[in-house]
Amino acid sequence: MNTVDTLVDFLNEIDGQGYKAYKGLRGTWSFPDFTLHVDHVQGDPFAEPSRVRVTLPAEMAALEDDVLTSWSRRLGVASLLAKRFAGTAQATVVRRGSGKSGLIEIEAPGQEVMAQTAVMVGEDGTVEARFRIGLPARGRRACGPAAVALLTTDVLAVVNQSLRAGSVGHEDIRRHALTNEDASALRAELTVRSWVAFVAHGARLARKSGVDDRPLLGEGAIPFSTPAGLTAEVDLPNAGKVNGMAIPRGVTLIVGGGYHGKSTLLRAIERGVYNHCYGDGREFVVTDPSAVKIRAEDGRSVAGVDISAFIGTLPQGQATRAFSTPNASGSTSQAAGIVEAIEAGATALLVHEDTAATNFMIR
């Protein structure tokens, strides 16, 4: 296996050569604390960045055994590490030439905790991160010294500060692991109790803005209060007993005055098909994973959908048992959306009056 010294020699050797000389980087390089895999080398400094992987052995990642005992715990850890990597990379990146030279970026998760391949944690405690780097160039020629700095200084710093437990903090890692396991246990409880969703008492549902999914903090953030008569209790593996509102199967309406949080609650239930990270405020807001949001979609295409259960006749005798159109109306698009969702296996439909077709809803 190639070593760091070999890597440095190679990069210094190709300094000033055509950019395609970087193709020689493809392969595996052994660093003292991790292994770098170069899977794809960009052909130009302005092209899509190069794809690389870093693998840390368990002894270097130093994750504690109790966060590795289940897939759900490891997923919570991986999500946290991916966020840390993204934040550290953004703070570390130094422009090192033309185009995308010096770039380090990863597909960072949002507030949801989902299975992904940006960062993966193995059962044995190994950690693998997959990310992109922009190999440095002067014009369209390789810049060896800058590439050495990128791979042996910048990447090294990002890895050490974001993927090693000692830098991230064992307690923070543990909180994310246990929270995700509890959310998964709560999701399993929905099936057992015939619930569609559960919203924990005290959950913080409001978001910073319509384009920022982070929690709203401060005095304006009003925690969810369980309505009288709807309180249910669940016993979670790590959090213990948690109280909240259980929504049973059947028809449930959310009603209230303007600016009372109806839309905020429904949006939280919509996003509850995913687990959320520790500190999000919706950690224990969980929804049946097969729930689907239904809305009118004016102008969408529909092909061969049976909407006859909702709409019997259409102008010019158009068939509704196999309805097709390149430009559906609000009502026909919503009818088609419901049928398609049920055909796909949806067991719960979530409808917001503001985005529904009025002439469909009053039928």
HELIX and SHEET records of a PDB file:
HELIX    1   1 VAL A    4  GLU A   13  1                                  10    
HELIX    2   2 TYR A   19  LEU A   25  5                                   7    
HELIX    3   3 ALA A   58  ALA A   61  1                                   4    
HELIX    4   4 ASP A   65  VAL A   67  5                                   3    
HELIX    5   5 TRP A   71  THR A   92  1                                  22    
HELIX    6   6 GLY A  144  ALA A  149  1                                   6    
HELIX    7   7 LEU A  150  ASP A  154  3                                   5    
HELIX    8   8 VAL A  155  SER A  162  1                                   8    
HELIX    9   9 ALA A  165  VAL A  168  1                                   4    
HELIX   10  10 HIS A  170  ARG A  193  1                                  24    
HELIX   11  11 LYS A  262  ARG A  271  1                                  10    
HELIX   12  12 PRO A  315  GLY A  317  5                                   3    
HELIX   13  13 GLY A  330  GLU A  343  1                                  14    
HELIX   14  14 GLU A  353  THR A  355  5                                   3    
HELIX   15  15 THR A  358  MET A  361  1                                   4    
SHEET    1   A 6 ASN A   2  THR A   3  0                                        
SHEET    2   A 6 GLY A  27  SER A  30  1                                        
SHEET    3   A 6 THR A  35  HIS A  40 -1                                        
SHEET    4   A 6 SER A  50  LEU A  56 -1                                        
SHEET    5   A 6 VAL A 127  ILE A 133 -1                                        
SHEET    6   A 6 ILE A 104  GLU A 105 -1                                        
SHEET    1   B 6 ASN A   2  THR A   3  0                                        
SHEET    2   B 6 GLY A  27  SER A  30  1                                        
SHEET    3   B 6 THR A  35  HIS A  40 -1                                        
SHEET    4   B 6 SER A  50  LEU A  56 -1                                        
SHEET    5   B 6 VAL A 127  ILE A 133 -1                                        
SHEET    6   B 6 VAL A 119  VAL A 121 -1                                        
SHEET    1   C 2 GLU A 112  VAL A 113  0                                        
SHEET    2   C 2 ASN A 275  HIS A 276 -1                                        
SHEET    1   D 2 ALA A 137  ARG A 138  0                                        
SHEET    2   D 2 ARG A 141  ALA A 142 -1                                        
SHEET    1   E 4 THR A 231  LEU A 236  0                                        
SHEET    2   E 4 GLY A 240  PRO A 248 -1                                        
SHEET    3   E 4 TRP A 195  ALA A 200 -1                                        
SHEET    4   E 4 VAL A 285  THR A 287 -1                                        
SHEET    1   F 2 ARG A 207  SER A 209  0                                        
SHEET    2   F 2 ASP A 212  PRO A 215 -1                                        
SHEET    1   G 2 ALA A 291  ILE A 294  0                                        
SHEET    2   G 2 ALA A 348  VAL A 351  1                                        
SHEET    1   H 2 VAL A 302  VAL A 305  0                                        
SHEET    2   H 2 PHE A 323  THR A 325 -1                                        
END                                                                             
